[in-house]
Amino acid sequence: MMREARWAPRRAVVIVKVVLSAFLLPGCYDIREVDDMNLVLALGIDETRDHHVSVTAEFVNPASTPSSSDGGSSSSGSRQPVIVRQETGISIEDAIGKFEREIPHSVYLAQNMLVLFGETYARNGIDRALDYFERDRAFRRNQLFLVTPDSVTDVLSASVDPEPLNALGIRELVEQSSTELRFVQSEQQHVMEEYLSPSQAPVMALIGLNQSGHPVLQGVAIFRADHMVDTLSVDEMQGLGWLLGRTRQVALRMPCTGAGDGTGTTIRILGSKTRFYARPDRGNLSVHLHVDARAEIEQLCPHEKLDDVKLKQLNIMASSEIERSMRNALLKLQEDDVDVCQFGKRIFLQSPDYWRKVSPTWLSFFPKISVECRANVQIVRANLSLNTPESTVSRSGKTTAEVAQ
């Protein structure tokens, strides 16, 4: 009896610990099967003529996925891999709520890959959309924000062969270009950082349909705060890349002199770095941008020979091409009063006191900035098979020592 009385309090303590631990164990009280969810891959947002919000959603088609009862195969060849549905409401929340009420199974937004804004909606302001995507915890911050001049529904319904999923194909198109120019990959997190930066000029990739009806990257859309102002073509994007900073694997194509057959010299920029210097002077501001780049010759004009003189010419031509591209892009940005080149942010980091003085009138101050663009391109890995010591000896018949003398 004494022994049982001694162990009773200990048993009570053990039982209490077990009960408390059970409450701390993770559980699946809100578990949902994949078959009970509508997986959203992409959302398209545009404005209707009566100023309502049109939301287009791209869902995974469960009928096109193989099932275990079919032995891992299905008749998905005749079924579309995605389903595109459209709803209209007074707000984005209202339109997405209609999907919940009118489509079987719940809408699952955590796998959304991209948000495609129509040009009309983007020009009228996307502040409400940015607020919605930041507040809603269902969305991840790595989804792409894109703009299209075409119909949102047409772009999300277009074929992106060989990729069966439209959203995944569009995302891969953007990611391919971002290997050269990082700002093209306009993920939500990056767009919000630019939107809240001193320059307040986010950039979004511009996706449109080509003549065959397939989605292609047509450039970038530039914003002043939450309003889309203008677009930059694919060629103008390169100039913006030099203005912003680091680039890599950018191809410069220059036509051959006196040849109209489309041939030309291609120089690939392996990597570049842009240095920024701002000099305030009596109410004015002058900016100096210097680009240092390393490059390779990818293609040479057929009738030209690569020697020391030609190599120097190519260095100068590539440097001039970068400077021209920078000036053209900057001219367009200053005409639009849009600081997409992030001068405001750089000045804030370099001289916070000066930025506080000019920030209230920055929109009118930015177009008046005097900017000097300079580039220095150094071509490496030239003459790999032309002027090696072994090839020189074999052509002259001399020994290596004689050639060295």
C-alpha positions as CSV (number, residue, x, y, z in Angstrom):
1,M,0.0,0.0,0.0
2,M,2.9,2.3,0.9
3,R,4.5,1.6,-2.5
4,E,1.3,2.3,-4.5
5,A,0.7,5.6,-2.6
6,R,4.3,6.6,-3.4
7,W,3.9,6.0,-7.2
8,A,0.4,7.6,-7.5
9,P,1.7,11.2,-7.8
10,R,4.3,10.2,-10.3
11,R,1.7,8.5,-12.5
12,A,-0.4,11.6,-12.4
13,V,2.5,13.7,-13.5
14,V,3.2,11.3,-16.4
15,I,-0.4,11.3,-17.5
16,V,-0.5,15.1,-17.5
17,K,2.7,15.3,-19.6
18,V,1.3,12.9,-22.1
19,V,-1.9,14.9,-22.4
20,L,-0.1,18.1,-22.8
21,S,2.3,16.6,-25.4
22,A,-0.7,15.4,-27.4
23,F,-1.9,19.0,-27.8
24,L,1.5,20.1,-29.1
25,L,1.8,17.4,-31.7
26,P,1.2,18.7,-35.3
27,G,-2.0,17.5,-36.8
28,C,-3.8,17.5,-40.1
29,Y,-7.2,18.9,-39.0
30,D,-7.5,20.9,-42.2
31,I,-6.3,18.1,-44.6
32,R,-7.6,18.3,-48.1
33,E,-7.1,15.7,-50.8
34,V,-5.7,16.9,-54.2
35,D,-8.8,15.6,-55.9
36,D,-10.8,18.0,-53.8
37,M,-8.9,21.1,-54.9
38,N,-8.7,23.3,-58.0
39,L,-5.0,24.1,-58.5
40,V,-4.6,27.6,-59.9
41,L,-1.5,28.0,-62.1
42,A,-2.1,31.6,-63.4
43,L,-4.3,34.5,-62.8
44,G,-5.2,37.2,-65.4
45,I,-6.6,40.6,-64.3
46,D,-8.1,43.2,-66.6
47,E,-10.6,46.0,-66.5
48,T,-14.0,45.8,-68.3
49,R,-15.7,48.6,-70.1
50,D,-18.0,49.3,-67.2
51,H,-14.9,49.6,-64.9
52,H,-15.4,46.2,-63.2
53,V,-12.5,43.7,-62.7
54,S,-12.3,40.7,-64.9
55,V,-10.3,37.8,-63.4
56,T,-9.2,34.9,-65.6
57,A,-7.9,31.7,-63.9
58,E,-6.0,28.8,-65.3
59,F,-6.8,25.6,-63.5
60,V,-5.1,22.2,-63.8
61,N,-7.5,19.8,-65.6
62,P,-7.8,16.7,-63.3
63,A,-9.2,14.7,-66.2
64,S,-5.9,15.0,-68.1
65,T,-3.7,13.6,-65.4
66,P,-3.0,9.8,-65.2
67,S,-4.7,7.8,-62.5
68,S,-3.7,4.7,-60.7
69,S,-6.7,2.8,-62.0
70,D,-5.4,3.4,-65.6
71,G,-2.0,1.9,-64.8
72,G,-0.3,5.2,-65.0
73,S,-1.7,6.1,-68.4
74,S,-4.8,8.1,-69.4
75,S,-6.5,9.3,-72.5
76,S,-5.2,12.8,-71.9
77,G,-4.1,13.2,-75.5
78,S,-7.6,14.4,-76.4
79,R,-8.0,16.5,-73.2
80,Q,-6.6,19.9,-72.5
81,P,-4.1,19.9,-69.6
82,V,-5.6,23.2,-68.2
83,I,-9.0,24.7,-67.9
84,V,-9.4,28.5,-68.3
85,R,-12.4,30.2,-66.6
86,Q,-13.3,33.9,-66.3
87,E,-15.3,35.8,-63.7
88,T,-16.2,39.5,-63.3
89,G,-16.7,41.4,-60.1
90,I,-16.4,44.8,-58.5
91,S,-13.0,43.8,-57.1
92,I,-10.4,41.0,-57.4
93,E,-11.7,39.5,-54.2
94,D,-15.3,39.5,-55.5
95,A,-14.3,37.8,-58.8
96,I,-12.2,35.1,-57.1
97,G,-15.0,34.5,-54.6
98,K,-17.3,33.7,-57.5
99,F,-14.9,30.9,-58.5
100,E,-15.4,29.4,-55.1
101,R,-19.2,29.6,-55.4
102,E,-19.6,28.5,-59.1
103,I,-16.9,25.8,-59.6
104,P,-16.9,22.5,-57.8
105,H,-14.1,22.0,-55.2
106,S,-12.2,24.7,-53.5
107,V,-9.7,27.0,-55.2
108,Y,-6.1,26.4,-54.2
109,L,-3.9,29.5,-54.9
110,A,-0.6,28.6,-53.3
111,Q,0.7,27.0,-56.5
112,N,0.0,30.1,-58.6
113,M,3.0,30.8,-60.9
114,L,2.1,34.2,-62.4
115,V,-0.3,37.1,-62.4
116,L,-0.9,38.6,-65.9
117,F,-2.2,42.2,-65.9
118,G,-4.0,43.6,-68.9
119,E,-2.6,46.9,-70.3
120,T,-5.8,48.8,-69.6
121,Y,-5.9,47.7,-65.9
122,A,-2.1,48.4,-65.5
123,R,-2.4,51.9,-67.0
124,N,-5.3,52.8,-64.6
125,G,-3.3,51.6,-61.6
126,I,-2.5,48.3,-59.9
127,D,-2.4,49.6,-56.3
128,R,-5.5,47.6,-55.2
129,A,-4.1,44.4,-56.8
130,L,-0.7,44.9,-55.1
131,D,-2.4,45.3,-51.8
132,Y,-4.5,42.2,-52.3
133,F,-1.6,40.0,-53.2
134,E,0.5,41.2,-50.3
135,R,-2.3,40.7,-47.8
136,D,-3.6,37.3,-48.9
137,R,-1.5,34.6,-47.3
138,A,-2.5,32.0,-49.9
139,F,-0.1,33.5,-52.4
140,R,3.7,33.0,-52.5
141,R,5.9,36.0,-53.1
142,N,7.8,34.3,-56.0
143,Q,4.9,34.5,-58.4
144,L,5.7,36.6,-61.5
145,F,3.9,39.9,-62.2
146,L,3.5,40.3,-66.0
147,V,1.7,42.7,-68.4
148,T,0.2,42.0,-71.8
149,P,-1.1,44.3,-74.5
150,D,-3.4,41.5,-75.8
151,S,-6.4,39.8,-74.2
152,V,-5.6,38.2,-70.9
153,T,-7.8,35.2,-71.7
154,D,-6.2,34.7,-75.1
155,V,-2.7,34.7,-73.7
156,L,-3.6,32.2,-70.9
157,S,-5.3,30.0,-73.5
158,A,-2.5,30.1,-76.0
159,S,-0.3,27.1,-76.8
160,V,3.3,27.1,-75.6
161,D,4.4,23.8,-77.2
162,P,6.3,21.7,-76.3
163,E,5.3,22.7,-72.7
164,P,1.8,21.4,-72.0
165,L,1.0,23.9,-69.2
166,N,0.6,27.4,-70.4
167,A,1.6,29.1,-67.2
168,L,4.8,27.0,-66.9
169,G,5.7,27.8,-70.5
170,I,5.3,31.5,-70.0
171,R,7.3,31.5,-66.8
172,E,10.1,29.6,-68.5
173,L,10.2,32.2,-71.3
174,V,10.7,34.9,-68.8
175,E,13.3,33.0,-66.8
176,Q,15.3,32.4,-70.0
177,S,15.6,36.1,-70.7
178,S,16.4,36.8,-67.0
179,T,19.7,34.9,-67.4
180,E,20.9,38.0,-69.4
181,L,19.0,40.8,-67.7
182,R,17.9,40.0,-64.2
183,F,15.2,42.6,-63.9
184,V,13.1,40.8,-66.5
185,Q,12.2,38.2,-63.9
186,S,9.6,40.4,-62.2
187,E,8.7,38.3,-59.2
188,Q,6.3,39.8,-56.7
189,Q,8.9,40.3,-54.0
190,H,11.2,42.2,-56.4
191,V,8.4,44.3,-57.8
192,M,7.3,45.4,-54.4
193,E,10.8,46.3,-53.4
194,E,11.0,48.6,-56.5
195,Y,7.5,50.0,-55.8
196,L,8.5,51.0,-52.3
197,S,12.0,52.2,-53.1
198,P,12.8,55.9,-53.4
199,S,12.5,55.8,-57.2
200,Q,9.1,54.1,-57.1
201,A,9.5,52.7,-60.6
202,P,8.8,48.9,-60.8
203,V,9.4,46.9,-64.0
204,M,7.3,44.0,-65.3
205,A,8.0,41.6,-68.2
206,L,5.7,42.3,-71.2
207,I,4.2,39.1,-72.7
208,G,2.2,39.2,-76.0
209,L,1.1,36.9,-78.8
210,N,3.1,36.7,-82.0
211,Q,1.6,36.2,-85.5
212,S,1.3,32.5,-84.9
213,G,-0.7,33.1,-81.7
214,H,2.1,31.9,-79.3
215,P,3.2,33.9,-76.2
216,V,6.5,35.7,-76.6
217,L,8.5,38.2,-74.6
218,Q,8.0,41.6,-76.2
219,G,10.0,43.7,-73.7
220,V,9.1,45.2,-70.3
221,A,6.4,47.5,-69.0
222,I,7.6,50.4,-66.9
223,F,5.6,52.0,-64.1
224,R,5.5,55.3,-62.3
225,A,4.4,54.1,-58.8
226,D,1.4,52.0,-59.5
227,H,0.5,53.3,-63.0
228,M,2.0,51.8,-66.2
229,V,3.5,54.6,-68.3
230,D,5.3,53.0,-71.3
231,T,7.0,49.9,-72.6
232,L,10.6,49.1,-73.6
233,S,11.3,46.8,-76.6
234,V,13.7,43.9,-76.4
235,D,16.5,46.1,-77.8
236,E,15.8,48.9,-75.4
237,M,15.8,46.4,-72.6
238,Q,19.6,46.0,-73.1
239,G,20.1,49.7,-72.6
240,L,18.2,49.5,-69.3
241,G,20.3,46.6,-68.3
242,W,23.5,48.6,-68.7
243,L,21.9,51.5,-66.7
244,L,20.8,49.3,-63.8
245,G,24.0,47.4,-63.3
246,R,25.2,43.8,-63.8
247,T,24.4,41.9,-67.0
248,R,25.7,38.6,-68.4
249,Q,25.6,36.7,-71.7
250,V,24.1,39.7,-73.6
251,A,24.7,39.4,-77.4
252,L,25.6,42.6,-79.4
253,R,24.9,42.2,-83.1
254,M,26.6,44.6,-85.6
255,P,26.1,44.4,-89.4
256,C,29.0,43.9,-91.7
257,T,30.2,46.9,-93.6
258,G,28.9,47.0,-97.2
259,A,26.9,43.7,-96.8
260,G,23.2,43.7,-97.0
261,D,22.7,39.9,-96.7
262,G,21.9,40.0,-93.0
263,T,25.3,38.7,-91.9
264,G,27.2,40.5,-89.1
265,T,29.5,40.3,-86.2
266,T,28.2,39.0,-82.9
267,I,30.0,39.9,-79.7
268,R,28.7,38.2,-76.5
269,I,29.1,40.1,-73.3
270,L,30.2,37.6,-70.7
271,G,29.6,39.9,-67.8
272,S,29.5,43.6,-67.0
273,K,29.4,46.0,-64.0
274,T,28.1,49.5,-64.0
275,R,29.7,52.1,-61.7
276,F,27.5,55.1,-60.7
277,Y,28.8,58.5,-59.7
278,A,26.5,61.5,-58.8
279,R,27.8,65.0,-58.5
280,P,25.5,67.7,-57.2
281,D,26.5,71.2,-58.3
282,R,24.5,74.4,-57.5
283,G,21.1,73.0,-57.8
284,N,22.0,70.8,-60.7
285,L,23.0,67.1,-60.8
286,S,25.3,65.3,-63.1
287,V,25.6,61.6,-63.2
288,H,28.4,59.5,-64.6
289,L,27.9,55.9,-65.6
290,H,30.9,53.7,-66.5
291,V,30.4,50.1,-67.7
292,D,33.3,47.6,-67.6
293,A,32.6,44.5,-69.6
294,R,34.3,41.3,-70.7
295,A,33.3,39.8,-74.1
296,E,33.9,37.0,-76.6
297,I,33.6,37.0,-80.3
298,E,30.8,34.7,-81.2
299,Q,30.6,35.4,-85.0
300,L,32.8,37.4,-87.3
301,C,31.9,38.8,-90.7
302,P,32.9,36.3,-93.4
303,H,35.2,38.6,-95.4
304,E,37.0,40.0,-92.3
305,K,40.2,38.7,-90.7
306,L,40.8,38.8,-87.0
307,D,44.1,40.6,-86.3
308,D,45.3,43.1,-83.7
309,V,43.8,46.1,-85.6
310,K,40.5,44.4,-86.1
311,L,40.4,43.3,-82.4
312,K,40.9,47.0,-81.3
313,Q,38.1,48.0,-83.7
314,L,35.7,45.4,-82.2
315,N,36.5,46.6,-78.7
316,I,35.6,50.2,-79.8
317,M,32.5,49.1,-81.7
318,A,31.2,47.1,-78.8
319,S,31.8,50.0,-76.4
320,S,30.1,52.4,-78.7
321,E,27.1,50.1,-79.1
322,I,26.7,49.9,-75.3
323,E,26.9,53.7,-74.9
324,R,24.4,54.2,-77.7
325,S,22.0,51.7,-76.1
326,M,22.3,53.4,-72.7
327,R,21.6,56.9,-74.1
328,N,18.6,55.8,-76.1
329,A,17.0,54.0,-73.1
330,L,17.8,56.9,-70.8
331,L,16.3,59.4,-73.3
332,K,13.0,57.5,-73.3
333,L,12.9,57.2,-69.5
334,Q,13.5,61.0,-69.1
335,E,10.8,61.8,-71.7
336,D,8.4,59.6,-69.7
337,D,9.5,61.0,-66.3
338,V,10.1,57.5,-65.0
339,D,13.1,56.7,-62.9
340,V,13.3,53.0,-63.8
341,C,17.1,53.2,-63.9
342,Q,16.9,53.7,-60.1
343,F,18.9,56.9,-59.9
344,G,16.8,58.0,-56.9
345,K,17.6,54.9,-55.0
346,R,21.3,55.2,-55.8
347,I,21.4,58.8,-54.7
348,F,19.6,58.0,-51.5
349,L,22.2,55.3,-50.7
350,Q,25.1,57.6,-51.7
351,S,24.0,60.8,-50.2
352,P,20.8,60.6,-48.0
353,D,21.0,64.3,-47.0
354,Y,21.0,65.5,-50.7
355,W,18.2,63.0,-51.5
356,R,15.9,64.6,-48.8
357,K,16.3,67.9,-50.5
358,V,15.4,66.8,-54.1
359,S,12.9,64.0,-53.3
360,P,9.8,66.2,-53.1
361,T,10.4,67.4,-56.7
362,W,12.1,64.3,-58.0
363,L,9.6,63.6,-60.8
364,S,10.3,67.0,-62.4
365,F,14.0,66.9,-61.4
366,F,14.9,63.6,-63.0
367,P,14.4,64.6,-66.7
368,K,16.9,67.5,-66.2
369,I,19.7,65.3,-64.9
370,S,22.9,65.5,-67.1
371,V,24.1,61.9,-67.7
372,E,27.4,60.8,-69.2
373,C,27.6,57.2,-70.3
374,R,31.0,55.5,-70.9
375,A,31.8,51.9,-71.7
376,N,34.9,49.8,-71.8
377,V,34.7,46.4,-73.5
378,Q,37.6,44.0,-73.3
379,I,37.4,41.0,-75.7
380,V,39.0,37.9,-74.3
381,R,39.8,34.5,-75.7
382,A,40.6,35.9,-79.2
383,N,42.8,34.1,-81.8
384,L,42.6,30.8,-80.0
385,S,43.5,28.8,-83.1
386,L,45.2,31.5,-85.2
387,N,48.2,32.9,-83.3
388,T,49.2,30.2,-80.9
389,P,52.9,29.5,-80.5
390,E,52.5,26.1,-82.1
391,S,50.7,27.4,-85.2
392,T,53.2,30.2,-85.6
393,V,56.1,27.8,-85.6
394,S,54.4,25.4,-88.1
395,R,53.7,28.2,-90.6
396,S,57.2,29.8,-90.4
397,G,59.3,26.7,-90.1
398,K,61.2,28.1,-87.2
399,T,61.7,26.7,-83.8
400,T,60.0,28.0,-80.7
401,A,63.1,29.6,-79.4
402,E,63.7,31.4,-82.7
403,V,60.1,32.7,-82.7
404,A,60.6,34.0,-79.1
405,Q,63.7,35.9,-80.1
